[in-house]
Amino acid sequence: MMNLFQKSLFVSASGLHAQAQRLQNIAQNIAHVETAGYRRAVTTFETAPSDQRVEANRFTDLSPLPVIFDPAHPLADSDGYYQGSNVDLILELADAREAQRSYEANLKLFDQARQMSSSALDLLKR
């Protein structure tokens, strides 16, 4: 059975992992902002009730792709149109900032739980 310190470390570590996955998806989206036909990856979070773990789920944004007129583009149809990417760079940058702050908050929680555990062990040694 996990004690409260272990549980705190476990929950914050799962939060760190989930935010890292979110940042990976955001980086992938930014890399494909100009890729024709690319659909952005979106990250959602769920709490696993059995062990209070945070899980990151990835799904594809199925919103319509923009239609771009560029007859010189290699993927353009006979009328000169092709489907662009549905990645919005401003939205991705805002999501990245939010993920970074959430990652930092989980890291701080992890560090505080570790420090409390260390202090408790020091008290027990006396």
Backbone hydrogen bonds in HBPLUS format (Angstrom, degrees):
<---DONOR---> <-ACCEPTOR-->    atom                        ^
c    i                          cat <-CA-CA->   ^        H-A-AA   ^      H-
h    n   atom  resd res      DA  || num        DHA   H-A  angle D-A-AA Bond
n    s   type  num  typ     dist DA aas  dist angle  dist       angle   num
A0007-LYS N   A0003-ASN O   2.93 MM   4  6.18 160.8  1.97 155.1 161.3     1
A0008-SER N   A0004-LEU O   2.91 MM   4  6.07 155.9  1.97 145.3 151.4     2
A0009-LEU N   A0005-PHE O   2.97 MM   4  6.24 160.4  2.01 150.7 155.9     3
A0010-PHE N   A0006-GLN O   2.85 MM   4  6.04 157.1  1.90 149.6 156.5     4
A0011-VAL N   A0007-LYS O   2.90 MM   4  6.08 163.0  1.92 153.3 156.8     5
A0012-SER N   A0008-SER O   3.02 MM   4  6.13 169.1  2.04 149.6 153.1     6
A0013-ALA N   A0009-LEU O   2.90 MM   4  5.94 150.7  1.99 142.6 151.4     7
A0014-SER N   A0010-PHE O   3.00 MM   4  6.22 151.2  2.09 142.9 150.3     8
A0015-GLY N   A0011-VAL O   3.02 MM   4  6.31 146.9  2.13 143.1 152.6     9
A0016-LEU N   A0012-SER O   2.90 MM   4  6.19 151.2  1.98 144.9 152.6    10
A0017-HIS N   A0013-ALA O   2.98 MM   4  6.23 159.3  2.02 146.9 152.1    11
A0018-ALA N   A0014-SER O   2.94 MM   4  6.11 157.4  1.99 144.0 150.2    12
A0019-GLN N   A0015-GLY O   2.97 MM   4  6.15 162.3  2.01 150.6 154.7    13
A0020-ALA N   A0016-LEU O   2.95 MM   4  6.12 148.9  2.05 145.0 154.1    14
A0021-GLN N   A0017-HIS O   2.99 MM   4  6.30 153.3  2.07 147.3 153.9    15
A0022-ARG N   A0018-ALA O   3.00 MM   4  6.30 151.7  2.09 142.5 150.7    16
A0023-LEU N   A0019-GLN O   2.90 MM   4  6.16 155.7  1.96 146.6 152.5    17
A0024-GLN N   A0020-ALA O   2.99 MM   4  6.28 147.3  2.10 143.4 152.2    18
A0025-ASN N   A0021-GLN O   3.05 MM   4  6.39 155.6  2.11 149.1 154.7    19
A0026-ILE N   A0022-ARG O   2.97 MM   4  6.27 156.8  2.02 149.6 156.4    20
A0027-ALA N   A0023-LEU O   2.91 MM   4  6.09 160.0  1.95 147.6 152.8    21
A0028-GLN N   A0024-GLN O   2.99 MM   4  6.20 154.9  2.05 145.3 152.2    22
A0029-ASN N   A0025-ASN O   2.90 MM   4  6.17 155.3  1.96 147.3 154.3    23
A0030-ILE N   A0026-ILE O   2.91 MM   4  6.19 162.9  1.94 154.8 158.7    24
A0031-ALA N   A0027-ALA O   2.96 MM   4  6.14 154.4  2.03 144.8 152.0    25
A0032-HIS N   A0028-GLN O   3.14 MM   4  6.37 133.5  2.37 139.4 150.9    26
A0032-HIS N   A0029-ASN O   3.05 MM   3  5.17 133.0  2.28  98.0 110.9    27
A0033-VAL N   A0030-ILE O   3.31 MM   3  5.15 166.5  2.33 108.2 107.4    28
A0035-THR N   A0032-HIS O   3.05 MM   3  4.93 164.5  2.07 106.7 111.6    29
A0038-TYR N   A0035-THR O   3.26 MM   3  5.67 162.4  2.29 133.1 131.7    30
A0037-GLY N   A0083-GLN O   3.01 MM  46  5.41 124.3  2.33 116.4 130.1    31
A0037-GLY N   A0084-GLY O   3.20 MM  47  5.23 142.7  2.35  96.5 103.2    32
A0086-ASN N   A0038-TYR O   3.28 MM  48  6.80 152.6  2.36 162.3 168.9    33
A0061-ASP N   A0040-ARG O   2.88 MM  21  5.50 176.5  1.88 173.5 173.8    34
A0042-VAL N   A0059-PHE O   2.80 MM  17  5.41 172.8  1.80 168.8 171.1    35
A0059-PHE N   A0042-VAL O   2.93 MM  17  5.41 160.1  1.97 154.9 161.5    36
A0044-THR N   A0057-ASN O   2.83 MM  13  5.16 160.7  1.87 149.5 156.1    37
A0057-ASN N   A0044-THR O   2.73 MM  13  5.16 168.3  1.74 155.2 158.0    38
A0046-GLU N   A0055-GLU O   2.92 MM   9  5.22 151.8  2.00 147.4 156.1    39
A0055-GLU N   A0046-GLU O   2.73 MM   9  5.22 168.5  1.75 162.6 165.8    40
A0048-ALA N   A0053-ARG O   2.71 MM   5  5.13 169.8  1.72 161.7 163.6    41
A0052-GLN N   A0048-ALA O   2.85 MM   4  5.36 119.3  2.22 157.3 174.9    42
A0084-GLY N   A0066-PRO O   2.76 MM  18  5.29 167.6  1.77 158.3 162.5    43
A0068-ILE N   A0082-TYR O   2.80 MM  14  5.42 174.8  1.81 169.6 168.7    44
A0082-TYR N   A0068-ILE O   2.91 MM  14  5.42 146.3  2.03 145.3 156.2    45
A0070-ASP N   A0080-GLY O   2.73 MM  10  5.39 155.3  1.79 173.2 177.0    46
A0073-HIS N   A0070-ASP O   2.97 MM   3  5.55 161.9  2.01 121.1 126.8    47
A0076-ALA N   A0073-HIS O   3.07 MM   3  5.31 164.9  2.10 113.7 118.1    48
A0077-ASP N   A0081-TYR O   2.76 MM   4  5.46 157.8  1.81 145.0 148.3    49
A0080-GLY N   A0077-ASP O   2.94 MM   3  5.20 159.3  1.98 111.0 117.9    50
A0092-GLU N   A0088-ASP O   2.96 MM   4  6.26 157.6  2.01 156.4 163.6    51
A0093-LEU N   A0089-LEU O   2.94 MM   4  6.16 156.3  1.99 149.6 155.6    52
A0094-ALA N   A0090-ILE O   3.00 MM   4  6.24 155.7  2.06 147.6 154.2    53
A0095-ASP N   A0091-LEU O   2.89 MM   4  6.11 158.8  1.94 148.7 154.8    54
A0096-ALA N   A0092-GLU O   2.83 MM   4  6.03 150.0  1.92 144.0 152.7    55
A0097-ARG N   A0093-LEU O   3.02 MM   4  6.27 153.2  2.10 143.4 149.7    56
A0098-GLU N   A0094-ALA O   3.03 MM   4  6.31 160.2  2.07 149.0 154.2    57
A0099-ALA N   A0095-ASP O   2.84 MM   4  6.04 160.8  1.88 150.7 156.1    58
A0100-GLN N   A0096-ALA O   2.89 MM   4  6.03 153.5  1.96 144.7 152.1    59
A0101-ARG N   A0097-ARG O   3.02 MM   4  6.29 159.4  2.06 148.4 153.3    60
A0102-SER N   A0098-GLU O   2.96 MM   4  6.19 156.7  2.01 148.7 155.5    61
A0103-TYR N   A0099-ALA O   2.84 MM   4  5.98 153.0  1.91 145.6 153.5    62
A0104-GLU N   A0100-GLN O   2.92 MM   4  6.19 159.4  1.96 148.2 153.5    63
A0105-ALA N   A0101-ARG O   2.95 MM   4  6.16 152.0  2.03 144.4 151.9    64
A0106-ASN N   A0102-SER O   3.00 MM   4  6.24 159.4  2.05 148.2 153.0    65
A0107-LEU N   A0103-TYR O   2.90 MM   4  6.14 152.2  1.98 148.1 156.7    66
A0108-LYS N   A0104-GLU O   2.92 MM   4  6.13 152.0  2.00 144.8 152.0    67
A0109-LEU N   A0105-ALA O   3.00 MM   4  6.24 158.1  2.05 147.1 152.9    68
A0110-PHE N   A0106-ASN O   2.90 MM   4  6.10 158.5  1.95 146.8 152.8    69
A0111-ASP N   A0107-LEU O   2.94 MM   4  6.15 160.2  1.98 146.8 152.0    70
A0112-GLN N   A0108-LYS O   2.88 MM   4  6.11 158.3  1.93 150.4 156.4    71
A0113-ALA N   A0109-LEU O   2.97 MM   4  6.15 161.9  2.00 152.0 156.5    72
A0114-ARG N   A0110-PHE O   2.99 MM   4  6.19 154.4  2.05 145.8 153.3    73
A0115-GLN N   A0111-ASP O   2.89 MM   4  6.13 156.3  1.94 148.2 154.7    74
A0116-MET N   A0112-GLN O   2.90 MM   4  6.11 157.0  1.95 148.8 154.9    75
A0117-SER N   A0113-ALA O   2.97 MM   4  6.11 157.1  2.03 144.7 151.1    76
A0118-SER N   A0114-ARG O   2.94 MM   4  6.14 156.1  2.00 146.2 153.0    77
A0119-SER N   A0115-GLN O   2.87 MM   4  6.08 155.6  1.93 146.7 153.4    78
A0120-ALA N   A0116-MET O   2.92 MM   4  6.11 154.8  1.98 147.0 153.6    79
A0121-LEU N   A0117-SER O   3.01 MM   4  6.27 153.6  2.09 145.5 152.4    80
A0122-ASP N   A0118-SER O   2.97 MM   4  6.24 153.8  2.04 145.9 153.3    81
A0123-LEU N   A0119-SER O   3.00 MM   4  6.27 150.1  2.09 145.4 153.1    82
A0124-LEU N   A0120-ALA O   3.04 MM   4  6.30 148.7  2.14 142.9 151.4    83
A0125-LYS N   A0121-LEU O   3.07 MM   4  6.31 136.5  2.26 143.0 154.2    84
A0126-ARG N   A0123-LEU O   3.31 MM   3  5.52 141.0  2.47  99.3 109.1    85
